[in-house]
Amino acid sequence: MKKYINVFEQAEKHPKAKQFHEENFARIRLAEAIHRERLAQNLTMEELAEKAYLTPALVSSIENAQISTGIEIIFRIFKALGKQKIELQCV
């Protein structure tokens, strides 16, 4: 009888698994913080994108934690929101 290994169990043993999870959680926390602040300011994604000189699709991808982005883009979003910092809530 053929035995199947648990792929997720094997992946967790990878040396970079912890780093991968930490980076994903950081991206999610940042996405949530940007989304929360945008809503608090009653801005649409389109309005935030325009203020930050970005496309609405890019803002959507960031808010949905679908992509990682560079510090330059994050800086433009923070500036567009009038923030020097945004508090990230740890889960």
C-alpha positions in Angstrom: 0.0 0.0 0.0 1.3 3.4 -1.0 1.9 5.9 1.8 1.2 9.6 1.3 3.1 12.2 3.2 1.4 15.2 4.7 2.7 18.1 2.5 2.0 20.7 5.1 3.8 18.8 7.7 6.8 18.5 5.5 6.6 22.2 4.6 6.6 23.2 8.3 10.0 21.4 8.7 11.6 23.6 6.0 14.2 26.0 7.6 12.5 29.1 6.2 9.0 28.1 7.2 8.9 30.3 10.3 10.3 33.4 8.4 7.7 32.8 5.6 4.8 32.8 8.2 6.1 35.8 10.0 6.4 37.8 6.7 2.9 36.8 5.7 1.4 37.8 9.1 3.3 41.2 8.9 1.8 41.8 5.4 -1.7 40.9 6.7 -1.3 43.2 9.7 -0.2 46.1 7.5 -3.0 45.5 5.1 -5.5 45.6 7.9 -4.0 48.8 9.3 -4.2 50.6 6.0 -7.7 49.4 5.4 -8.8 50.5 8.9 -7.3 53.9 8.5 -8.7 54.4 5.0 -12.2 53.6 6.3 -11.7 55.9 9.4 -11.0 58.7 6.9 -14.0 57.8 4.8 -11.9 57.4 1.7 -12.6 55.0 -1.1 -9.8 52.9 -2.6 -9.9 55.1 -5.7 -9.5 58.3 -3.6 -6.6 56.9 -1.6 -5.0 55.7 -4.8 -5.3 59.1 -6.4 -3.8 60.8 -3.3 -0.9 58.3 -3.2 -0.4 58.4 -7.0 -1.1 54.7 -7.3 -3.7 52.6 -9.2 -6.8 51.5 -7.3 -5.8 47.9 -8.3 -2.5 48.3 -6.4 -4.2 49.7 -3.3 -6.7 46.8 -3.4 -3.9 44.2 -3.7 -2.1 45.8 -0.8 -5.3 46.0 1.4 -6.1 42.4 0.6 -2.6 41.3 1.5 -2.2 39.8 -2.0 1.2 41.3 -2.6 4.2 42.5 -0.8 5.3 46.0 -1.6 8.3 48.1 -1.1 8.8 50.9 1.4 8.4 53.6 -1.2 4.8 52.5 -1.9 4.0 52.2 1.9 5.5 55.7 2.4 3.2 57.1 -0.3 0.1 55.5 1.2 1.0 56.8 4.7 1.6 60.2 3.3 -1.7 60.2 1.5 -3.4 59.2 4.7 -1.6 62.0 6.6 0.2 59.6 8.8 3.8 59.2 9.9 3.0 55.9 11.5 0.1 53.4 11.7 -0.2 51.1 14.6 -0.2 47.4 13.7 -2.3 45.2 15.9 -0.7 41.8 16.7 -2.9 38.8 16.5 
